[in-house]
Amino acid sequence: MEQDKEYLEKDLPEFLVHSIEQMKKTWEQYEETGKLPIHWDLDFGELNSDINVAEVEDMISSEQAWYLREKYLKMSRRDLHD
């Protein structure tokens, strides 16, 4: 069983929290309608960029960055190497 990693979402920069909240809304719309909202790519790109900036600027760890990518962008490190 995977260890609870929600602690990785603590003390995030405000700009990153905002992007995560917007992406959550976007996924909720998708789940309700079965279609990606027209602004999905913008929300995805903004969150991906914000995660990258926070990681490069040492505002979050690499572990936090990958946790957020996997949880909210549905990305996987394995997918990047295939």
Disulfide bonds with the S-S distance in Angstrom:
none
